[in-house]
Amino acid sequence: MSIRRDTLYNLSGQLIPLAVTLVTLPTFLGLIGAERYGALAIVWVLLGYMGLFDLGMSRATAQRVAQLDQASSTERAAVVWTALVVITALGSIAGLVMWTVGQLVFSNTRPGAAALQVELYCALPWLSLALPVTLSASALAGALQGREKFLSLNVVQVLVTSLALVLPLAAAAAGYTALDWLIPATLAPRVLGIVLLFALCRRHVPLTAPIAFDAGRLRSLLGYGGWISVTAVLGPLLAVADRVIIATVLGASAVTFYAIPQGLVARGIMLAGSLSGAIFPRFAVGTRSDRDDLMGSALQGLALIITPTVFVAIWLTAPLLHLWLGPDVAAQSVPVAEVLLLGLWFNSLAYIPCARLQGAGDARTVAVVHLAELVPYALLLCVLLWTWGILGAALAWVVRVAIDAVLLLTLSGAEIRDYGLLVAPVIMIFCSTAMVSSLPPSSPMRWTLFTLLLGAMALWTARRAPNVFRRVLPPGRVAAK
């Protein structure tokens, strides 16, 4: 099994649904209207965040199953069955709570929005049923991650996500545009998904033993998963805190100028997420030396790919955003985007030590780091936002993710050689950010420097690439000891 191939599978599993979304969005919007599409978009967001209710079971299952790679299938099956039974029960309870709360919320309708709220009320039972289905699927997906069956897992996820976009579109095209039709059409593929995931787990775990509930294993799963849940909750909180505070301090219009580049930059994290997901199970096995080697290799390989990508993006952001958004919006958004791209480089690297710590069973350290960052980041964000506006908000985020990367690297046991691998890339990225901020897009000097630095970047990449891709991200898995 190859880390490079598994990373590509994970990346494709994110890019293909994104492409389907871009293709179907205009037609879908025209069929159901902006208001109804907005309500459906909220449902999609809720479905995405339902994973927060799994108490970290998906990641915990992946880590425990990976650790039991050389154990008997009965032991692996016991872990998966325990996680599945508990998470399905919790999902059912959460579904009942959602149904009860939803009845209270949607029973009080406003005259102008009564029809839409009635549709949401009628669709509420479907949303309640979605919780146990979604959470059960997360445990099964974790088991497949632990067995490194990334191709099978991503095929199912792409199929489910794509059908969840296409089926509501087909229903709308047939004239069924009410939410009490569209929401079931969105949820139906998830039922198919859990059937397929269960079939894959029966084969690859394999789940051949009778259903087994092990209280001892449950305590272990909950102890690890609890810290994963802290990180899962804090991650989105840290991600949206800047926009909430910007809206409070500067108003909604400032959020627009910040959110556009922030949303674009956020897409760039998919590569790091795909790689960290591929190597996560391998950090669960092997010796400390194995993990040190794997982390150094992953950092070097990721830096080799992400550095040229961020470098080119920094230099081309200004002309591209001027062309896409026009001069008025670009004037506000370009400086923010250029600074956020610097943060993207640091944030990408942080995924590797995070995967190492969590894969080795130390989810607590990652959660404590993120907890410790929350208040200082909020204070820094307020100070810099008040001083420099949305550019200050971007700077605050860069400071946070840079400190986050350094802390996680240090706490994961990164060696001097690991930091040494990153010296040249970070100098290139810092210099590029400083240069583009002082040179207008039309300046001949800007493009002369870009050409010269691009040549230097190409030479650096060409010199490092043969060695890196021959030695970094090896195809074999770390052997269990």
C-alpha positions in Angstrom: 0.0 0.0 0.0 1.3 3.4 -1.0 1.0 6.6 0.9 1.2 8.6 -2.3 -1.7 6.6 -3.8 -3.8 6.8 -0.6 -3.2 10.5 -0.5 -4.5 10.8 -4.1 -7.5 8.7 -3.2 -8.3 11.0 -0.2 -7.8 14.2 -2.3 -10.0 12.9 -5.1 -12.6 12.1 -2.6 -12.8 15.8 -1.8 -12.3 17.3 -5.3 -14.9 15.2 -7.2 -17.8 16.2 -5.0 -16.6 19.8 -5.2 -16.7 19.6 -9.0 -20.2 18.1 -8.9 -21.3 21.0 -6.7 -19.9 23.6 -9.1 -21.6 21.9 -12.0 -25.0 21.4 -10.4 -25.3 24.7 -8.5 -26.6 27.0 -11.2 -29.3 24.6 -12.4 -30.3 23.8 -8.8 -30.5 27.4 -7.8 -32.7 28.2 -10.8 -35.1 25.4 -10.1 -35.7 25.9 -6.4 -34.9 29.6 -5.8 -32.4 31.3 -3.5 -34.5 31.1 -0.3 -35.2 27.4 -0.6 -31.6 26.7 -1.6 -30.4 28.6 1.4 -32.5 26.5 3.7 -31.2 23.3 2.0 -27.7 24.6 2.4 -28.3 25.0 6.1 -29.4 21.3 6.2 -26.2 20.3 4.4 -24.1 22.2 6.9 -26.0 20.6 9.8 -25.4 17.1 8.2 -21.7 18.0 7.9 -21.5 19.0 11.6 -23.4 16.0 12.8 -20.0 14.2 13.0 -19.3 16.3 16.0 -21.7 14.2 18.0 -19.8 11.0 17.5 -17.6 11.6 20.6 -14.5 11.1 18.5 -15.5 7.5 17.8 -14.5 7.6 14.1 -10.9 8.6 14.8 -10.7 6.4 17.9 -11.9 3.4 15.9 -9.4 4.1 13.2 -6.5 4.4 15.7 -7.5 1.2 17.6 -8.1 -0.8 14.5 -4.7 0.3 13.1 -3.0 -0.7 16.3 -4.6 -4.2 16.0 -3.3 -4.7 12.5 -1.5 -7.9 13.4 -4.0 -9.0 16.0 -6.8 -11.4 15.4 -9.9 -10.4 13.4 -12.0 -11.1 16.5 -10.2 -8.3 18.4 -10.6 -5.8 15.6 -14.3 -6.8 15.2 -14.9 -6.3 19.0 -13.6 -2.7 18.7 -15.7 -1.9 15.7 -18.9 -3.5 17.1 -18.4 -1.7 20.4 -18.0 1.7 18.7 -20.9 1.0 16.3 -23.4 -0.1 19.1 -22.6 3.0 21.3 -22.6 5.5 18.5 -25.8 4.2 17.0 -27.5 4.5 20.4 -26.2 8.0 21.0 -27.2 9.0 17.5 -30.7 7.8 18.1 -31.0 9.8 21.3 -29.6 12.9 19.6 -32.1 12.4 16.8 -35.0 12.4 19.3 -33.6 15.6 20.9 -33.3 17.2 17.5 -36.9 16.3 16.7 -38.2 17.7 20.0 -36.2 20.9 19.7 -37.1 21.3 16.0 -40.8 21.0 16.8 -40.5 23.9 19.3 -38.5 26.0 16.8 -40.6 25.6 13.7 -43.9 25.7 15.5 -43.5 29.5 15.9 -43.7 30.7 12.3 -43.4 34.2 11.1 -45.9 35.3 8.5 -43.4 36.0 5.8 -41.6 32.7 6.1 -44.4 30.4 7.2 -44.5 28.3 4.0 -40.8 27.5 4.2 -40.9 26.8 7.9 -43.8 24.4 7.3 -41.6 22.6 4.8 -38.8 22.3 7.3 -41.2 21.1 9.9 -42.4 18.3 7.6 -38.8 17.3 6.8 -37.8 17.3 10.5 -38.3 13.5 11.0 -35.9 12.8 8.1 -33.3 15.0 9.8 -33.8 13.2 13.1 -33.3 9.9 11.3 -30.1 11.2 9.7 -28.2 11.5 13.0 -27.9 7.7 13.8 -27.3 6.9 10.2 -24.5 9.6 9.8 -22.9 8.7 13.1 -22.9 4.9 12.4 -21.4 5.6 9.1 -18.6 7.6 10.7 -17.6 4.6 12.9 -17.6 2.3 9.9 -15.5 4.8 7.9 -13.0 4.9 10.8 -12.6 1.1 10.7 -11.8 1.3 7.0 -9.3 4.1 7.6 -7.6 1.9 10.3 -7.4 -0.9 7.7 -6.0 1.6 5.1 -8.8 0.8 2.6 -8.8 4.4 1.3 -9.8 3.6 -2.2 -12.9 1.7 -1.2 -13.8 4.3 1.4 -13.4 7.2 -1.0 -15.4 5.5 -3.7 -18.3 5.2 -1.3 -18.0 8.7 0.0 -17.8 10.2 -3.6 -20.8 8.1 -4.6 -22.8 9.2 -1.5 -21.9 12.9 -1.7 -22.5 13.1 -5.4 -25.9 11.3 -5.2 -26.8 13.7 -2.3 -26.4 16.5 -4.8 -27.8 14.9 -7.9 -30.9 13.2 -6.4 -32.4 16.5 -5.0 -31.6 18.1 -8.4 -33.5 15.4 -10.2 -36.4 15.7 -7.8 -36.5 19.5 -8.3 -36.4 19.0 -12.1 -39.4 16.6 -11.8 -41.3 19.4 -10.0 -40.8 18.3 -6.4 -39.3 21.5 -5.1 -40.6 21.5 -1.5 -38.1 20.8 1.2 -40.0 17.8 2.5 -39.1 16.2 -0.9 -35.6 17.6 -1.3 -34.3 16.7 2.2 -35.3 13.0 1.9 -33.6 13.0 -1.5 -30.5 14.4 0.2 -30.5 11.8 2.9 -31.4 8.6 0.9 -27.8 8.2 -0.4 -26.5 8.1 3.2 -28.6 5.0 3.8 -27.0 3.5 0.8 -23.6 4.6 2.1 -24.0 2.9 5.4 -25.0 -0.4 3.7 -21.9 -0.2 1.5 -19.6 0.7 4.4 -20.9 -2.2 6.5 -20.3 -4.6 3.6 -16.8 -3.3 3.2 -16.1 -3.7 6.9 -17.5 -7.2 6.9 -14.8 -8.0 4.3 -11.8 -5.9 5.5 -12.0 -5.8 9.3 -13.5 -8.4 9.0 -16.8 -8.2 10.9 -17.4 -11.9 11.0 -17.8 -12.3 14.8 -21.2 -12.0 16.5 -22.1 -8.5 17.7 -20.0 -7.9 20.7 -20.0 -5.1 23.3 -16.9 -4.8 25.4 -17.1 -2.2 28.3 -13.3 -2.2 28.7 -12.8 -1.3 25.0 -15.5 1.3 25.3 -13.7 3.1 28.1 -10.6 3.2 26.0 -12.4 4.4 23.0 -14.2 7.1 24.9 -11.1 8.2 26.7 -9.3 8.8 23.4 -12.4 9.9 21.5 -13.2 12.5 24.2 -10.0 14.5 23.4 -10.7 14.0 19.7 -14.1 15.6 20.3 -12.5 18.6 22.0 -10.3 19.2 18.9 -13.2 18.6 16.6 -15.3 21.2 18.3 -12.4 23.7 18.7 -11.3 23.4 15.1 -14.5 24.9 13.6 -14.7 27.4 16.5 -11.2 28.7 15.8 -12.0 28.7 12.1 -15.1 30.9 12.3 -14.1 33.1 15.3 -12.4 35.6 13.0 -15.5 36.2 10.9 -17.8 36.5 14.0 -15.5 39.0 15.6 -15.1 40.9 12.3 -18.9 41.2 11.9 -19.1 42.4 15.5 -16.4 45.0 15.3 -16.5 46.2 11.6 -19.9 45.0 10.3 -21.2 42.5 7.8 -19.6 44.2 4.7 -16.1 43.7 6.1 -16.9 40.0 6.5 -17.5 39.8 2.7 -14.0 41.2 1.9 -12.5 38.7 4.4 -14.6 35.6 3.7 -14.0 35.5 0.0 -10.2 35.0 0.2 -10.5 33.0 3.4 -12.8 30.6 1.7 -10.5 30.2 -1.3 -7.5 29.7 1.0 -9.4 27.1 3.0 -9.6 24.9 -0.1 -5.8 24.7 -0.1 -5.8 22.6 3.1 -7.2 19.6 1.3 -3.8 18.3 0.3 -2.5 18.3 3.8 -5.7 16.8 5.1 -5.5 14.0 2.5 -1.9 13.2 3.3 -2.4 13.3 7.1 -5.4 11.0 6.7 -3.3 8.5 4.7 -0.4 8.4 7.2 -2.6 8.5 10.4 -3.0 4.7 10.7 0.8 4.2 10.2 1.6 6.3 13.2 -0.5 3.9 15.3 2.1 1.1 14.8 5.8 0.8 14.9 8.5 2.2 17.1 9.3 5.8 18.0 12.1 5.7 15.4 9.6 4.5 12.7 7.3 7.5 13.6 10.2 9.9 13.5 11.2 8.8 10.1 7.7 8.8 8.8 7.0 12.4 10.1 10.3 13.7 8.6 9.5 12.1 5.3 5.9 13.4 5.3 7.0 17.0 6.2 9.6 17.0 3.4 7.2 15.6 0.8 4.4 18.0 1.8 6.8 21.0 1.8 8.0 20.1 -1.6 4.5 20.2 -3.0 2.9 23.0 -0.9 5.7 25.5 -1.1 5.7 26.0 -4.9 1.9 26.0 -4.8 1.7 28.7 -2.2 4.5 30.7 -3.8 2.8 30.9 -7.2 -0.6 31.6 -5.5 0.9 34.6 -3.6 2.3 36.2 -6.7 -0.8 35.6 -8.9 -3.5 36.4 -6.3 -3.7 40.1 -7.1 -4.2 39.9 -10.9 -6.6 36.9 -10.6 -8.8 38.5 -8.0 -8.8 41.8 -9.9 -10.0 39.9 -13.0 -12.6 37.9 -11.1 -14.0 40.3 -8.5 -13.3 43.7 -10.0 -11.0 46.4 -8.7 -13.2 47.6 -5.8 -13.6 44.2 -4.0 -10.1 43.1 -5.0 -8.6 46.2 -3.4 -9.9 45.0 0.0 -9.5 41.3 -0.5 -6.1 40.9 -2.2 -3.9 42.0 0.9 -5.9 39.6 3.0 -5.5 36.7 0.6 -1.7 37.2 0.3 -1.3 37.1 4.1 -3.7 34.2 4.5 -1.7 32.2 2.0 1.3 32.5 4.3 -0.8 31.0 7.0 -1.9 28.2 4.7 1.7 27.1 4.5 2.1 26.8 8.3 -1.4 25.3 8.8 -0.7 22.6 6.2 2.5 21.5 8.0 0.7 21.3 11.3 -1.4 18.5 10.0 1.6 16.1 10.1 2.5 16.4 13.8 -1.2 16.4 14.6 -1.6 13.1 12.8 1.5 11.7 14.6 0.3 12.6 18.1 -3.2 11.4 17.5 -2.1 8.3 15.7 0.3 7.4 18.5 -2.7 7.7 21.0 -1.9 11.1 22.4 -5.0 13.0 21.4 -4.9 14.9 24.7 -1.9 16.9 23.7 -3.5 18.2 20.5 -6.7 19.1 22.3 -4.8 20.9 25.1 -2.8 23.0 22.6 -6.0 24.1 20.8 -7.6 24.9 24.1 -4.6 27.0 25.2 -4.7 28.9 21.9 -8.4 29.9 22.1 -8.3 32.9 24.5 -4.9 34.4 23.3 -6.1 34.1 19.7 -9.3 35.9 20.5 -7.5 38.7 22.2 -4.9 39.1 19.5 -7.6 39.0 16.9 -9.5 41.9 18.6 -6.3 44.0 19.0 -5.1 43.5 15.4 -8.6 43.9 14.0 -9.0 47.2 15.8 -5.6 48.3 14.6 -5.4 47.2 11.0 -8.9 46.1 10.1 -9.4 42.8 8.2 -5.7 42.7 7.3 -5.1 42.5 11.1 -7.5 39.6 11.4 -5.5 37.8 8.7 -2.3 38.5 10.5 -3.7 37.2 13.8 -4.7 33.9 12.1 -1.2 33.6 10.6 0.3 34.1 14.0 -2.0 31.5 15.5 -1.4 28.8 12.9 2.4 29.4 12.9 2.5 29.0 16.7 0.2 26.0 16.4 2.6 24.3 13.9 5.7 25.0 16.0 4.0 23.7 19.2 2.7 20.6 17.6 6.1 19.9 15.9 7.9 20.3 19.2 5.5 18.3 21.3 5.5 15.5 18.7 9.2 15.1 19.1 10.4 16.8 15.8 14.1 16.8 15.4 16.5 19.5 14.3 16.6 17.9 10.9 12.9 18.3 10.5 13.1 22.0 11.2 16.1 22.3 8.9 14.0 20.9 6.0 11.7 23.8 6.3 14.2 26.7 6.5 14.5 27.3 2.7 10.7 27.0 2.1 9.7 29.4 4.9 12.2 32.0 3.7 10.8 31.8 0.1 7.3 32.2 1.3 8.0 35.1 3.7 10.0 37.0 1.1 7.3 36.5 -1.5 4.6 37.8 0.9 6.7 40.9 1.8 7.5 41.7 -1.9 4.0 41.4 -3.3 2.6 43.6 -0.5 4.9 46.4 -1.6 4.7 46.1 -5.4 1.5 46.9 -7.3 0.3 44.2 -9.8 1.2 46.4 -12.8 4.7 47.0 -11.7 7.4 45.6 -14.1 9.7 45.1 -11.1 7.1 42.8 -9.5 7.0 40.5 -12.5 10.8 40.6 -13.0 11.2 39.5 -9.4 8.5 36.9 -9.8 10.3 35.4 -12.9 13.7 35.3 -11.1 12.2 33.8 -7.9 10.2 31.3 -9.9 13.3 30.1 -11.6 15.0 29.7 -8.2 11.9 27.8 -6.9 12.0 25.6 -10.0 15.7 24.8 -9.4 15.1 24.1 -5.7 12.2 21.8 -6.5 14.0 20.0 -9.3 17.0 19.4 -7.1 15.0 18.1 -4.2 12.3 16.2 -6.1 14.2 13.1 -7.3 15.6 12.4 -3.9 12.3 13.2 -2.1 10.0 11.1 -4.2 12.5 8.2 -4.2 12.9 8.2 -0.4 10.0 10.2 1.0 6.5 8.8 1.4 7.6 5.2 0.8 5.0 2.8 -0.6 5.3 0.2 2.1 3.5 0.5 5.5 5.3 0.7 8.8 5.6 -2.8 10.2 3.9 -3.4 13.5 6.4 -4.4 16.3 
